[in-house]
């Protein structure tokens, strides 16, 4: 079994209103989740935590979903 690690990935997006911008995601082997955040430092911290805790790739999507939910203030006005 290969000892793969999670890696930060960057993708450039184009928007008519905002032009070019970079979004960051995570890759583990052939699995990736792109466009998690525009905040590189936050995604780098997430990658570091996933590697430090040896997160199984089976839980990658759940971990990212939890990260997005905790990072978002979308619902804060309803609480």
TACORMO-V835618 format. One record per pair of residues at least 24 apart in sequence whose C-alpha atoms are under 10 Angstrom apart, sorted by sequence separation. I is the first residue (numbers start at 1). J is the second residue. D is the distance in Angstrom with one decimal. If there is no record, write none. Layout:
BEGIN
{{I & J & D} {I & J & D}}
END
This chain:
BEGIN
{{4 & 28 & 6.7} {5 & 29 & 7.7} {8 & 32 & 9.6} {9 & 33 & 8.9} {10 & 34 & 7.9} {11 & 35 & 7.4} {43 & 67 & 9.2} {4 & 29 & 6.5} {6 & 31 & 9.6} {7 & 32 & 9.2} {8 & 33 & 9.9} {9 & 34 & 7.4} {10 & 35 & 8.2} {42 & 67 & 9.5} {3 & 29 & 9.8} {6 & 32 & 9.2} {8 & 34 & 9.5} {9 & 35 & 9.1} {10 & 36 & 9.9} {31 & 57 & 8.3} {2 & 29 & 9.5} {9 & 36 & 10.0} {10 & 37 & 9.9} {11 & 38 & 9.8} {33 & 60 & 8.7} {10 & 38 & 9.3} {28 & 56 & 9.9} {29 & 57 & 9.1} {32 & 60 & 9.0} {33 & 61 & 7.7} {36 & 64 & 7.7} {28 & 57 & 7.1} {31 & 60 & 9.1} {32 & 61 & 9.2} {36 & 65 & 9.1} {42 & 71 & 9.2} {10 & 40 & 8.6} {27 & 57 & 9.8} {31 & 61 & 9.9} {9 & 40 & 9.5} {33 & 64 & 8.3} {36 & 67 & 9.0} {37 & 68 & 8.3} {8 & 40 & 8.6} {28 & 60 & 8.6} {36 & 68 & 7.4} {27 & 60 & 9.4} {9 & 43 & 9.3} {26 & 60 & 9.0} {37 & 71 & 9.5} {8 & 43 & 7.2} {9 & 44 & 9.5} {26 & 61 & 9.9} {7 & 43 & 9.7} {8 & 44 & 6.4} {7 & 44 & 8.4} {8 & 45 & 9.7} {6 & 44 & 9.9} {8 & 46 & 9.2} {26 & 64 & 8.8} {7 & 46 & 10.0} {8 & 47 & 6.7} {25 & 64 & 9.3} {6 & 46 & 9.5} {7 & 47 & 6.4} {8 & 48 & 9.4} {6 & 47 & 6.0} {7 & 48 & 8.7} {5 & 47 & 8.8} {6 & 48 & 8.0} {5 & 48 & 9.5} {6 & 49 & 9.6} {7 & 50 & 9.7} {6 & 50 & 7.0} {7 & 51 & 8.9} {5 & 50 & 8.6} {6 & 51 & 6.2} {5 & 51 & 6.2} {6 & 52 & 10.0} {4 & 51 & 9.3} {5 & 52 & 9.6} {6 & 54 & 9.3} {5 & 54 & 8.4} {6 & 55 & 9.0} {4 & 54 & 9.9} {5 & 55 & 9.3} {3 & 54 & 9.9} {5 & 56 & 10.0} {6 & 57 & 8.8} {5 & 57 & 9.5} {4 & 57 & 9.6} {6 & 60 & 9.3}}
END
